[in-house]
Amino acid sequence: MMFFFILLMVSLVFFPYLLIPFGTFFLLLLLLLPFKFTLDSLINLFSVPSQIYHIATNPVLRKNHALEHATVNILEQEYGYQGLAGYAEDSGFYIIGAVNIWTVEEAARRGLALLNQGFSKLAIHTRCGTSITAANFISAVIFLFLLFYTGNFSIFNMLIAIVMANLAGPLLGQLLQRYFTTSSNVREMEIVSAGYTERKFWNSPVKVFVKTERIPYL
């Protein structure tokens, strides 16, 4: 990346006429960016509540989401993993980036036990996609409000929306996790197994699926 940047700078020094197409492209980008942001904001305004509603109305998915977070928190806090990711489904959850399935399963079982002991904070994770979704929604609301209030497709309005979303997004994301997208009440859940999933590409990150089931007699 640095090589291409240096090459670009050298080219502009020795061939200044290249500034014309680069400048034109930059100005065009500045003009089109607010329009794209407006379109994205309109999409987020309707899609984000739909996504939250889909999770909030699925009790099993909320419990698996909580177990996924608890597993990631334990792997990062007690096993030294960093930058893990994951997502939940009705039948379990995925942990992306951990290479040892035995460690993942152990962390999942420990997470389940701790949640049942009342450690509900383990169900919340700062890097959850819910926080990103919340930030997108906040930026959409603020930008569209400023758009209709001022009547201008302004990059300044866009920057205000992005800054406000990054400030308020994490807090709203944690509230959404606590009350809508996770459930720490996992007493009737059990960890069945953990195993690797097939990698689509040779450089794809390691993905472990932890299968869960609801204990039928509870």
N, C-alpha and C positions, 0 to 999 in steps of 0.2 A: 504494500500500500504506500509506504514512504517513497519507494522507488518511483512509482507512477506520479506522486505529488511533485517530487524533484524534477522529473522529466517534464511535467506540465509547466513548472515555473521556468525552467530553462528554455522551453519552446516559446513561452510568452515573451521572454527577454529578447531572444534573437529573432522572433517572428511576431512582432507586436500586432500585426493585422489579425492574428488569431483571436485577439480580444473581442473583435466584432461578433463572431458567432457565439463565443462563450458568453459575452455580455447579453446578447439577444436571448440566449437560452435561459440565463439567470433571471432576466426580467420577465420572460414568459412564465417561468416557474413561480415567481412571486405573484403574478397575476392569477394563475390557475390554482395555487395552493388554497386560498380561502374557499374557492368553489368546491374543491374536493373535500375540504374539512366540513363544509356545510352538508354535503351529501352523506359523509360518514356520520355526522352528528344526527341527521334525520334517521339513519338506519339504527344507530345505537339507542335513540330515544324510544324505539319500539321493540328492538330485539333484546335489549338488556333486561327489562322487566319480564319478558317471556322466558328468558333463560333462568332467572331467579325463581320464577313461579314453577317452572318444570322441576327444579330441584326441591323447592320448598314443599311441594305436594307429593313427594316420593319419600316416605319414611326410611325405606331400606337404603336408598341412595344417600340420604343424609347421614345415616349411621356409618356406611362404608366411607363416606367422605371424611367423617370424624376419625375413623380408624386409619385412614391414609395419612392424615395430618399427624396423628399421634405417632405413627410409625416413622415418618420423616423426622419429626422432632427428636425422637429417641436416637435414630441413626446419626443425626447431626450433633446432638448434645453428648451422647455417650460413646459413639463409635467413631467419631472423627470425620464422618462424611461431610462434604460441603456442596452446596448448589444442587441438591437433589430436586427432582420434580415428581409429579404423580397426578393421577386422576382416578376417580371412582366410577364404578358401574354397579348395576344391580347385583351382580354375582361376585363382586369383590373389588379390588383396586390394584392399580399399577404403581410400581415404584421405578423411576427412571434414573439410572446413574449408579446404583448400588450393584456391585458385581458378585456378592456372596449371598446366595439364596438362603443359606442357613442363618446368616446374620439378619437378613430381612425378616424371615419367619420368626426368629427369636424376638426381634424388635416389635413385630406386629402383635405377638402374644403378650409381650410386656405392656404394650400400649393398650391393649384390650383390658388387661388386668388393672392398670392404673386408672383408666377411665371409669371402670366399675368401682374403684375405690374413691372416686370423687375428684380426681385430678382433671377437671373439665377443661382447663386451659390448654391441655395437650391437643384438644380438638381444633385449636386455632393456629394458623400458620401465617406468618407475615408475607410470604411470597405466593399465597394462594391466588389463583386466577380470579377469584371473587373480587379481590382488591383492584385488580386491573380492570375488571368489568365495571366496578363502582366508579373508578376514575374516568373511564370512558363515558359513563352516563352523566357524571357531574360536568365534565367538559362539554358534552352535548347540550345539556340544559343551559349552562352559563353562556355558551357561544350563541345559541339560538335566541336566548333572551336579549343579548347585546345586539344581535343582528336585527331583531324586530324593533328594538328600542332606538337604535341609531340609524338603521336602514342602510348600513354600509357593510360590504364584504371586506373587512379590514383584517390585516395580519395582526394588528395590535390587539383586536378583540380575540383573535385566535390564541395569542400568547397569554392573554389574561385568563382565558378558559383553561389552558394547559397548566398554568401555574396554580390556579385555584384547585384544579382537579388533583394535582400531585400533592397538594397540602391536605385536602380533605379526603382523598381517595382511600388511604390506608385506614383511617378511622372508620369511615363508612363500610369499608370492606370487612373489618373485624366485627362490626355490628351485624352485618349481613350473614357472616359466617356463624356467629353465635346464635342468632335467632331464626335464620332461614335456610342456610345451606349445609349445616352440620347438626348432628344430634349426639350428645355425649351419653345418652341413655342407650347403652349397647349391651344391657344385661342378657338379652336373648340371642346375642350374636356369638358365633364361634369361628375361630380360624381353622380352616380345613387343611390347606396346604399352600406351598409357595413353589413356583417353578419359573424357569426362563420362558420367554416368548420368542417366537421366530423373528430374527432380524431381517428386515426387508433389504437392507443394504449392508455391505461389509463394514462401513464406518458408522452405522447407526448406533446410538447409545444402548447399553445393556438395559433391558426392561424385564422386571420381575413382576409376575402376576400373583397376588395373594388372594386365594379363593376363600370366600366366607359363606356361611349359611346361617339361617335363622333356626334356633333350637325349637322344634315344633311343640314341645310340651310346656313352653313358657308363655 
